[in-house]
């Protein structure tokens, strides 16, 4: 006779898993009241006990943590032990996420919950029975994903990257000149550039911050007399030197935008002389949305319109090279919204803009024809018997 130490019920499959004192898990069917499976952590070790266990979300697996610091996964349809991992400490609790994507474990003597990804979501996992010598020895996952090594250095690098707010655009060669390629710039960056005015209007504060009428009671008085009453201007008098973090970041972003604008102007002047627009467009692609908006906004709009002409010619050349298609469209949309009234007044600018439009139309029709041809071929192949 064995003693029942725990019970788990899976409602969808009407199965009950019983944890017994002999180190086994017995699975019963409520409908038929019959024993479905007997799952043993190890028959050779009688003292091995199950600490905690759970069903998977779909009821196909049972995941159990044993007293030998090993987490085992059994496949109920086959009854096989399909996976097992030995952890550095005794596992005290296991739980499966409702979506079936993650397994959570807790180790004895450690603070926090360790999250494991369900490998079957990415690759095929065999349901064959594994042997005891195939149990993998694993380290518990950490916040850095590297066993805790260089955690502070990684955090400092991430903080420095957030402060600079600059993302390097990876460079990849075009596979073929006949293929229209998109840029590797994240979608959120050039979409933000298109709607930057709306975002600024939405984030604009509705009213100025109000100064508190009276300082909180726990602030010390400015004077050295402990019996003196706290002054209402204690907040302003305690330390007048430091400035607000918000104003400091705003000043920093303005100086960064000014530096980016000056650098973009140099690239633009060089491109106008050499007719090589690669460095100018690469630099513009590397700018964050706010800096790119300032760079386009501050183009020189006085005759003879050298910067405007160089910018339009650069975008036209990029279309002819069949590169950065979505970036070119986004930049031209912002350019026309900001400087459209100036462009319409000059015949040379209008002529350049028409050339860009013809190139964009030609490329759009070419790609549309290729897509239509491909769809037709696929439809013919599917319908052929």
C-alpha positions in Angstrom: 0.0 0.0 0.0 1.2 3.5 -0.8 0.3 6.8 0.8 -1.1 9.6 -1.3 0.8 12.9 -0.6 -0.7 15.2 -3.3 -3.3 15.5 -6.0 -3.5 17.5 -9.2 -6.6 17.7 -11.5 -6.6 18.6 -15.1 -10.1 19.7 -15.9 -10.1 19.5 -19.7 -8.9 15.9 -19.9 -10.5 14.8 -16.6 -7.2 13.3 -15.4 -6.0 13.2 -11.8 -2.3 12.9 -10.9 -1.5 11.5 -7.5 1.8 11.9 -5.8 2.7 8.9 -3.8 5.2 8.3 -1.0 7.0 5.6 -3.1 8.4 8.3 -5.4 5.9 7.7 -8.2 3.1 9.7 -9.9 0.0 7.8 -10.7 -2.5 9.2 -13.3 -6.1 8.2 -13.0 -9.0 8.8 -15.4 -12.1 10.1 -13.6 -14.5 8.8 -16.2 -13.4 5.2 -16.2 -11.9 5.2 -12.7 -8.9 3.3 -14.0 -5.1 3.8 -13.7 -3.8 5.4 -16.9 0.0 5.8 -16.1 2.6 5.1 -13.5 5.5 7.5 -13.7 8.6 6.8 -11.7 11.4 9.3 -11.0 13.8 6.4 -10.5 13.1 2.8 -9.6 16.7 2.3 -8.5 16.5 5.0 -5.8 13.7 4.1 -3.3 14.4 7.2 -1.2 13.8 9.6 -4.2 10.6 11.6 -3.7 8.5 14.0 -5.8 8.6 17.5 -4.3 6.2 19.3 -6.7 4.5 18.5 -10.0 2.0 20.0 -12.5 0.2 19.3 -15.7 1.1 21.1 -18.9 -1.6 23.4 -20.2 -2.9 20.9 -22.9 -2.7 18.0 -20.4 -0.1 16.2 -22.5 2.8 16.4 -20.1 3.5 16.1 -16.4 6.4 18.1 -15.1 7.8 17.1 -11.7 10.6 18.2 -9.5 12.3 15.4 -7.5 14.4 15.5 -4.4 17.6 14.8 -6.5 17.4 18.4 -7.9 16.1 17.1 -11.2 13.1 18.4 -13.1 11.5 15.6 -15.3 9.0 15.8 -18.1 6.8 12.8 -19.0 4.7 12.5 -22.1 1.3 11.0 -21.0 0.2 9.5 -24.4 3.4 7.4 -24.6 4.4 7.3 -20.9 8.0 8.1 -21.8 10.4 10.4 -19.9 11.1 12.8 -22.8 13.2 15.4 -21.0 15.0 16.0 -17.7 17.4 18.6 -16.4 19.5 18.6 -13.2 19.6 22.0 -11.5 22.3 23.4 -9.1 19.8 23.3 -6.2 16.7 21.5 -5.0 13.6 22.6 -6.9 10.8 23.4 -4.5 8.0 24.4 -7.0 7.1 24.2 -10.7 4.3 25.8 -12.6 3.3 26.0 -16.3 2.0 29.3 -17.8 -1.6 29.3 -19.1 -0.4 29.9 -22.7 2.0 26.9 -22.5 5.0 29.1 -23.5 7.0 29.1 -20.2 7.8 26.9 -17.2 8.5 28.6 -13.9 10.7 27.0 -11.2 11.8 28.0 -7.7 15.0 26.8 -6.1 15.7 26.3 -2.5 17.9 29.1 -1.0 17.4 31.4 -4.0 15.3 34.5 -4.2 13.2 34.8 -7.4 11.5 32.7 -10.0 13.4 31.1 -12.9 11.6 31.1 -16.3 12.2 28.5 -18.9 11.0 28.6 -22.6 9.0 25.7 -24.1 11.3 24.4 -26.8 8.5 22.7 -28.7 7.3 26.1 -29.9 10.5 26.5 -31.9 11.6 23.0 -32.9 10.5 19.4 -33.0 11.0 17.4 -29.8 11.2 13.7 -29.9 8.9 11.6 -27.6 11.4 8.8 -27.2 12.4 7.5 -23.7 15.6 9.0 -22.5 18.0 7.2 -20.2 19.4 8.4 -16.8 22.8 9.3 -18.4 21.1 11.6 -20.8 19.9 14.0 -18.1 21.4 17.4 -18.8 23.0 19.5 -16.1 21.8 23.0 -16.3 22.5 26.3 -14.6 19.6 28.4 -13.4 18.7 31.3 -15.7 19.7 34.8 -14.5 18.7 38.3 -15.2 21.5 38.7 -17.8 21.1 35.3 -19.3 24.9 34.7 -18.9 25.0 33.0 -15.5 25.2 36.4 -13.8 28.6 37.3 -15.3 29.2 41.0 -16.1 25.7 41.9 -15.1 26.7 45.3 -13.8 28.7 46.1 -17.0 25.8 45.1 -19.2 23.5 47.3 -17.2 25.9 50.3 -17.5 26.2 49.7 -21.3 22.4 49.7 -21.7 22.1 52.9 -19.7 24.8 54.6 -21.8 23.0 53.5 -25.0 19.7 54.9 -23.7 21.4 58.3 -23.0 22.9 58.6 -26.5 19.7 57.4 -28.1 21.5 56.6 -31.3 21.1 53.3 -33.2 23.7 52.2 -35.6 22.2 51.0 -38.9 23.7 47.7 -40.0 25.0 47.6 -43.5 24.1 44.7 -45.8 25.0 44.4 -49.5 22.2 44.3 -52.0 21.7 40.7 -53.3 20.9 41.9 -56.8 20.6 45.3 -58.6 17.2 44.2 -60.0 15.7 43.7 -56.5 14.1 46.5 -54.6 15.4 46.3 -51.0 14.2 47.8 -47.8 16.4 49.3 -45.2 17.4 47.6 -41.9 16.1 50.6 -39.9 13.5 49.5 -37.4 9.9 50.2 -38.6 9.1 52.2 -35.5 11.8 54.8 -36.2 10.7 55.9 -39.7 7.0 55.6 -38.8 7.6 57.9 -35.8 9.3 60.4 -38.2 6.1 60.6 -40.2 3.9 61.3 -37.2 6.3 63.3 -35.1 4.2 66.4 -35.0 1.1 64.4 -33.8 3.2 62.7 -31.1 4.6 66.1 -29.9 1.1 67.6 -29.8 -0.2 64.6 -27.8 2.7 64.7 -25.3 2.6 68.5 -24.8 1.7 69.3 -21.2 -1.7 70.8 -20.7 -0.6 73.2 -18.0 2.6 74.4 -16.3 3.7 72.6 -13.1 2.4 74.3 -10.0 4.7 75.3 -7.1 3.4 73.9 -3.8 1.9 76.6 -1.6 3.7 75.3 1.5 6.7 73.0 2.0 6.0 69.5 3.5 6.2 69.3 7.2 9.2 66.9 7.1 11.6 69.3 5.3 14.2 71.0 7.6 14.3 74.7 8.1 16.8 76.8 6.2 18.0 78.6 9.3 20.2 76.8 11.9 17.7 77.3 14.7 16.0 74.0 15.3 13.0 75.7 16.8 12.5 78.0 13.8 9.4 77.4 11.7 10.0 75.9 8.2 10.1 78.6 5.6 7.8 78.3 2.6 10.8 78.8 0.3 12.7 75.9 1.8 12.5 73.9 -1.4 14.1 76.6 -3.5 16.7 77.6 -0.9 18.1 74.2 0.1 20.3 73.7 -3.0 19.9 76.2 -5.9 22.7 74.8 -8.0 21.3 71.5 -9.4 18.9 71.8 -12.3 15.9 69.7 -13.1 16.6 66.4 -14.8 13.9 67.2 -17.4 15.4 70.5 -18.3 18.9 69.0 -18.4 17.8 66.3 -20.7 15.9 68.8 -22.9 19.1 70.9 -23.2 21.1 67.8 -23.9 18.7 66.7 -26.7 18.8 70.2 -28.2 22.6 70.3 -28.3 22.6 66.8 -29.7 20.1 67.8 -32.4 22.2 70.9 -33.2 25.3 68.8 -33.6 23.5 66.3 -35.8 22.2 69.2 -38.0 25.7 70.6 -38.5 27.1 67.2 -39.4 24.2 66.6 -41.8 24.8 70.0 -43.4 28.4 69.0 -44.0 27.4 65.7 -45.6 24.9 67.5 -47.7 27.4 70.1 -49.0 29.9 67.3 -49.8 27.2 65.4 -51.7 26.2 68.5 -53.7 29.9 68.9 -54.9 30.7 65.2 -55.5 27.2 63.9 -56.5 27.8 61.0 -54.2 24.9 60.8 -51.8 25.7 57.5 -50.0 27.3 59.0 -46.9 24.6 61.7 -46.6 21.8 59.2 -46.7 23.6 56.7 -44.5 24.1 59.4 -41.8 20.5 60.5 -42.1 19.3 56.9 -41.6 21.4 56.6 -38.4 19.8 59.6 -36.8 16.9 59.1 -34.3 13.5 60.4 -35.5 13.7 63.7 -33.7 17.2 64.5 -35.0 16.2 63.5 -38.5 13.2 65.8 -38.4 15.3 68.7 -37.3 17.9 68.0 -40.0 15.2 68.0 -42.7 13.5 71.0 -41.1 16.6 73.1 -41.1 17.5 72.7 -44.8 18.4 76.1 -46.4 15.3 77.4 -48.2 16.9 80.5 -49.7 17.9 80.8 -53.4 19.7 79.2 -55.1 18.2 76.3 -53.1 21.4 74.2 -53.2 20.5 72.1 -50.2 17.0 71.4 -51.3 18.2 70.3 -54.8 20.9 68.1 -53.3 18.4 66.4 -51.0 15.9 65.7 -53.8 18.6 64.4 -56.1 19.9 62.2 -53.3 16.5 60.6 -52.8 16.1 60.1 -56.6 19.5 58.4 -56.8 18.5 56.1 -53.9 15.4 55.1 -55.8 17.4 54.4 -58.9 19.7 52.2 -56.8 16.6 50.4 -55.5 17.7 50.7 -51.9 15.9 51.9 -48.7 12.6 52.2 -50.4 10.5 52.8 -47.3 13.0 55.3 -45.8 13.0 57.3 -49.1 9.2 57.5 -49.0 9.2 58.6 -45.4 11.9 61.3 -45.9 10.1 62.7 -49.0 6.8 62.9 -47.1 8.4 64.9 -44.3 10.3 67.0 -46.8 7.2 68.0 -48.8 5.2 68.7 -45.6 7.9 71.1 -44.4 9.1 72.7 -47.6 6.3 72.0 -50.1 5.4 75.7 -50.3 9.0 76.6 -51.2 9.4 73.8 -53.8 6.3 74.8 -55.7 7.6 78.4 -56.3 10.8 77.3 -58.1 10.7 75.6 -61.5 14.0 73.7 -61.1 12.8 72.2 -57.8 9.5 71.2 -59.4 11.4 69.5 -62.3 13.6 67.5 -59.9 10.5 66.5 -57.9 8.8 65.3 -61.0 11.8 63.2 -61.9 11.7 61.7 -58.4 7.9 61.0 -58.9 8.5 59.3 -62.3 11.2 57.1 -60.8 9.0 56.2 -57.9 6.1 55.4 -60.2 8.3 53.3 -62.5 9.6 51.3 -59.6 6.1 50.9 -58.1 4.7 49.6 -61.4 7.7 47.3 -62.0 7.4 45.7 -58.5 3.6 45.5 -58.9 4.0 43.7 -62.2 6.4 41.2 -60.7 4.1 40.6 -57.7 1.2 40.0 -60.1 3.2 37.7 -62.3 4.3 35.7 -59.2 0.7 35.5 -57.9 -0.4 34.2 -61.3 2.3 31.5 -61.4 1.5 30.3 -57.9 -2.3 30.2 -58.7 -1.5 28.2 -61.9 0.7 25.7 -59.9 -2.0 25.3 -57.3 -4.8 24.7 -59.8 -2.8 22.2 -62.0 -3.7 18.6 -61.5 
